[in-house]
Amino acid sequence: MTETVAQEAASNEFNVRVDHLLQTTCEVARALVSTHQAAMAMLVAGDWAHARKYFSLSDKYEPWQDFTMPARRIGLH
């Protein structure tokens, strides 16, 4: 495996772990404050166009668990 491929694999693994950690954090935050919905965003390089977004919904909103809306750089998502 070349160094570049190894670095890319390590970067991808890091991103997967960060996403998992932040999704879990969003779920724990929702549970701690006893709400039905929680949302978080992490700006990448200070740019909303590349923001990572995390959502947590209670069982009350189970029908919408798989709903996604692609970010369009405007409005609320």
C-alpha positions in Angstrom: 0.0 0.0 0.0 1.5 3.4 -1.0 1.8 6.1 1.6 -0.9 8.2 -0.1 -3.4 5.3 -0.1 -2.6 4.6 3.6 -3.1 8.3 4.5 -6.4 8.4 2.6 -7.6 5.2 4.4 -6.6 6.6 7.8 -8.4 9.9 7.0 -11.5 8.0 6.0 -11.4 6.0 9.2 -11.0 9.2 11.2 -14.0 10.8 9.5 -16.2 7.7 10.1 -15.2 7.8 13.8 -15.8 11.5 14.1 -19.2 11.2 12.5 -20.2 8.3 14.8 -19.0 10.3 17.9 -20.9 13.4 16.9 -24.1 11.5 16.1 -23.9 9.8 19.5 -23.3 13.2 21.1 -26.4 14.6 19.4 -28.5 11.6 20.7 -27.2 11.9 24.2 -27.8 15.7 24.3 -31.4 15.1 23.2 -31.9 12.5 25.9 -30.3 14.7 28.6 -32.7 17.6 28.0 -35.8 15.3 27.4 -36.7 16.6 24.0 -38.1 14.9 20.9 -35.7 16.5 18.4 -32.0 17.6 18.5 -29.8 18.9 15.8 -26.1 19.7 15.6 -23.8 21.1 12.9 -20.0 21.1 12.6 -18.5 23.5 10.3 -15.6 22.2 8.2 -13.0 24.8 7.5 -15.5 27.5 8.7 -17.6 26.9 5.6 -21.3 26.1 5.9 -21.2 24.5 2.4 -19.2 21.7 3.9 -20.9 21.5 7.2 -21.6 18.1 8.8 -25.1 17.8 10.2 -26.4 15.5 12.9 -30.0 14.9 14.0 -31.7 12.8 16.7 -35.4 12.1 16.8 -37.4 10.4 19.6 -39.7 7.5 18.9 -42.5 10.0 18.5 -40.9 11.0 15.2 -40.1 7.4 14.1 -41.9 7.9 10.7 -39.3 10.5 9.8 -36.2 8.7 11.0 -35.0 8.1 7.4 -35.9 11.5 6.0 -33.1 13.5 4.4 -33.0 16.8 2.7 -29.9 17.7 0.7 -28.3 21.0 1.8 -28.7 23.7 -0.8 -26.6 26.4 1.0 -29.8 28.3 1.7 -32.7 28.0 4.1 -33.3 25.7 7.0 -32.6 22.0 6.8 
